[in-house]
Structures are given as C-alpha cells and as structure tokens.
Amino acid sequence: MATGVFSQGRAKISERTLRTDKWWVQPLITFLVLIAFIIYATLRAFENGNYFAEPLISPFYSPCLSTACVAGASLLGTPFGIIHIFGMVLSPALLILIFPLGFRMTCYYYRKAYYRSFWMSPPACAVAEPHSKYTGETRAPLIMQNMHRYFFYAGLVFNVLLTVDAILAFRNPEKQWGHMSVGTLVLLANATFLWFYSLSCHTCRHTVGGRLRNFSKHHFATRHGHLFQNSTTTTRTSLGSHCSALPLLMFMYVKSRPTRSLTGTSSKSGDRYSWLI
C-alpha cells in the first residue's frame, strides 16, 4: 500500500506539482554550497597540517588533543597519543569533529537543507518527493537525529573553547597582548556567529524554557517564562546565524596577511604568512 505523498490522502493529480515558479533554484543552490563546503572541509580535516601559527589555530583542530599536534597548539593538553591508520597518522581534527559535525547534521535547519537538496524529501513545498514510501526518522540511521540535544550540549563546550581561541588571538607570537591580525577578526566573528547559532537553536529554547504546562502563568513573571520568551526571539534568527557562519568559515580557509599589532606595525621582522584555519 502506498504511503507518504503517494498515499490515498493525496490529491488526485498527475503532475508532480502545480507550482509554476522556479522552485528548484533554492535546493540547487543549497546543494552546491553544502557540497563545496563538505569537499573543502574533508580535505582540510585530513590534511593534518597548516592549522596552527601562534596565536591562531584552526577551529577544525581546536582543541588539539593529540601528541601529533604541532608545538603550542594544545590548549588542554594531549591526552591522545599518535594514532596510525593504514600507515598514516590520524589527523587531530578527526578526534573532535564528530561533535560539531553531529550538532549541525542533527540541527533542524540543516536537516531541512540536506533533506531537500540531497534527498529531495521533499525538494520544496507543494512538490511531491520521488520516494515511494515515507518512514520519517524512525529507523537507522535517521533515528540518530534524536541525539541532537546531546550534540547541542557538546557544541556549547566547543563554543567556549573557540571563544578562548579568539581572545588569545589578540596576542602576538611572543604572547604579548594588544596585537591582532585578519585571523583575529575572523576567529572573533566565527565565535560570535556560533554563539548566536547555538543560542537560537530550538533545543536551547526547549532547555531553558520548555516543559511549561501553563504559558499564562509563566509569561514574564517567572524565570522560565522570561527565558522562553527571549529564546523564542533568538530562534527566529537561527537561520541567519547559520547562513552567516558557513561562508565565514569558508572565508577563513585562506592564508592570512602578515600579523600586525593594533598600532599597525609588524609583530615580527619580515612577512609572516600562516593558515587561519
């Protein structure tokens, strides 16, 4: 028996959709942007190099927890030894990326984006999907989407660490404060957008103000009601924060200009080029 959009409850029309606009443009753009980021991010994560130049460290490699990390890159120490797989040293990025990746892969906005652009489930509103049945997120691997709240908690820890990285980026290689580079500004903007993205997450809204039985008693009169109302406002900006963070990350994956102090003088003699992330 047919299910989903092909069930008996669907309108009896032969066309896939009655929309006459270019509904396929948005999922196509989303697909191209995400696939470009996926390819680039994969190459950078496996590169295992060019991720640290005092005081800048790539968010892909922060925190760097392996003894394979370059000197000075490990803010929290190196609890993991050098791991070899197929004769190659495992990149330190692969030890931590499961947490930010899991947070984004299970995010409601990201799910909407890749469900539509990669799986065409459905590709757009009022457009029938090509699948013969619909099982939702009740089977593996999609049932793992229910882990979103736990990835959210882990993501908050990474936000704190990336904020610390941004603050430390106001030092020069000699650890003197009052210096900055292009990388400093980008790391600062990256941490800011990630906090906006996380605090506007639906899971954050549920955590700080959810489970309320009676909204009329919890409006602004109680702590839960106040937090719930504020998180409702920030949730409306979640899509904008995530859309701003993604191209910002891709912007950061370029070589920086020479590190300069706030006075505009070079922090070291000669040009000093390094990867931002």
N, C-alpha and C positions, 0 to 999 in steps of 0.2 A: 504494500500500500504506500503510495507516495506521501511524503511528508515535506515539511518546510514550505517553501514558496510554491511548490507544486502540489500541495495538498488540496483537498476538495474545497477548503475555505477560500482559496484564491479566486479572484475574478476570472471569468472565462474569457480571456483574450489571447489571441495567437501571438501578438507581439511581445517581445521581451520587456519592453517599456513603452509608455506613451509619451515620455519626455522628448522634446524636440531640441533642447539645448545641448551644448557640448559637455554633458555630464562626465565624460571620460577624461577630461583635462586634469581635474584635480587629482584623481587617483594615479594618473600617469606621472604627474609632477612629483607626487609623494613617493612613488616607486623609484624614480630616477634619483631623487635626493637621498633617500634611505639607502639604496644600493650603492651609491657613490661613497656614502659615509661608512657603510659596512666594509667595503673593499679597502678603503684607506685605513680604517681603524684596525682591521685584521692585519694588514701589513705592518702598521706601527707597533701593534702588540707583540708580534712575532719577531720584530727587528732586533729587540734586545740591545739597543744602543741609541746614542744621541738623545737621551731622555733627561740628562741632568747636566747643568752647568751652574755652579754656585752663583746666586742662591736660587735659581729656577729649577723646578722639577716638573716633569710631565704629570698631569692628573691621571694619565693612564698607568703610571708607575708609582703613584703615591697612595698609601705608604709603601715604600720599597722594603720588603721584609726578607729578602734572600741574601745569603752571603755572596751571591753573584752580582749584587748591586755595586755600582761604582762607589768609590770612597766619598763619603759625605752625603750620600743620597738617602740614607736610612735614618729617619727621624725617630722611629720607635724601636730601633734595634733590628737584628736579623735572626729571628727565631727559626728560619728555614735554611737548610743547607743547600748546596748546589744540586739540582735535580737534573739528571740526564735522561732524555727520551730519544730513542733511535740515534744515539751518539751525539745529540745536540743538547746544549744547555737550555733548560726551560727558562723562558723569559720571566722575570719577576712580575710582569704585568698580568700574566696568566694565573697568578696566585690570588689576585684580588678582584679581577674584572667581573667575576661571577656575581658580585653583589650589586655594583651599579648597573650591570647589564640586566640582572634579574629584576631590578626595580623598574627599569624602563620597559622591558619586554612584557611585564605584567601590568604596566600603567594603563589606565582606561583610555587615555588619548592615544598612546602608542598602539594599543590593541585595535582601536578603531582604524588607525592609519594603516597598519600592515594587514589587517583583515580585509580591508577594502582594496588596497593596492596590490598585494601579493596573492591573496586567496580569492579575491572577488566575492567576498561573503558578507554582505553583497557589495558590489563595486560602487554603488551610490544609492541614494534614497529613491524609492519607486522604480528600482531596476532589479529585475529578477536575477538571482545568482545561478550559475551553471550547475551547481551541485544537485544531485537527485534526492538527498536527504540532509536533515539538519539534526545534529546531536548536541549542539551548544558546547559548553565547557564541562561536560560530564564524563569525558573519557580522557585517557592519557593521549598526548601529553598536555592537552589544554586544561586538564583539571588542576595542573600546577599553577594556573592563574590565581588560585585561591591563596597562594603564598605571598601575594602582593603586600599585605600589611607587614610581614616579617622582613621582606626586602626593603620596605619603607623605613623600618627601624634601623636597619643596617646602613641605608643611604644617609640617614641623619649623622651617623658617626663619620662617614666619608665627607660630608659637608663640613663638619668641624675641622677635619684634617686638611681639607683643601683651603679652608679659611686661614688656618695657621700658615699654610704654604704661601698664601697671598700676602700675609703680614710679613713673613720672613723675606719676601721678595723685595722689601724696601731696604734691604741691606746690600752692600757690595760684596765681591768675593772675599774681601778681608773682614767681613762680618761687621762693618761699620754701618750704622743706621743713617737714614736721610738720603738714600740713593734710590733710584728707580730706573726702569727700562721699559721698553714696549711690553716685555713679558710681564712686568709687574702689573701694568694696567690690565692686561688681558687676563691674568690669573685672578685679579680682583673682580673684574667683570664676570668671569666664569663662576666664582664662588657666589657672587650676588645673585646671578640668574638661577643657580642651582638651589639657593635658599628659597627664592620666590617659587620656583617649580615645586619644591618639596612641601612648602607650607601651604600651597594651593592645591595639593593633592587631595582627592576625595577621601583617602584613608586618613589623612591628617584631620580632615573635617569630622570624620566619624570618631577618631580617637579622642579629640579634645572636647567634642560636644555632642557626640552621638548617644544612642540608647536613652533618649529622653522620652518619657511616656506622655507628658503633657506640655506642649510648647507654650501654652498661655501662661503657665506657671514658671517658665524658665526663660522668658524673653531676655531682657537685660537686667532682670532683678537678681540673677544668680550668676556664679562664675561659669557654670556650664552653658547657660544661655548666652552670656556675653561672648564666650569663646566660639560658640556655634555660629552666632551671627557674623562675627569677624571672619571666621574661616569660610563661611558661605560667600562673603565678598571676595576673598582672595581666590576661591575656587574658580571664579569667573575669569581670572587672569592666567589660569594654569596653562592653557593652550598657547598663549602669547609668550609665557616664560619658557616653555619647552621649545617653541619655534625660534626664540632668540638664542637659546643656549646652544642649539645644534650648529647653526652656521658660525657661531662664535668659536666653538671647538675646532671647526674646520679651518677657521682663520688662524688659530693658534698653531696649527701644524705647519709653520713656515719658519725659516731662520730669522732670528732677531737681529736688530741693528746693534751696534756696539753699546754696551752697558754704560749709562751715563748717570751722574748724580743729579740731585734736584737743581743744582746750580748750572747744569749744562756742560760740565767738564767731564772728560772721560775718566772712568774709575781706574783704568789701567792704561799704561802706555801702549799705543798701537790699537788696532781694531780687534774686537773680541766678538766672534760670532758663535752662536750656540742655538740649539733647537729649543723652542719654547716647550712644546710637548710632543 
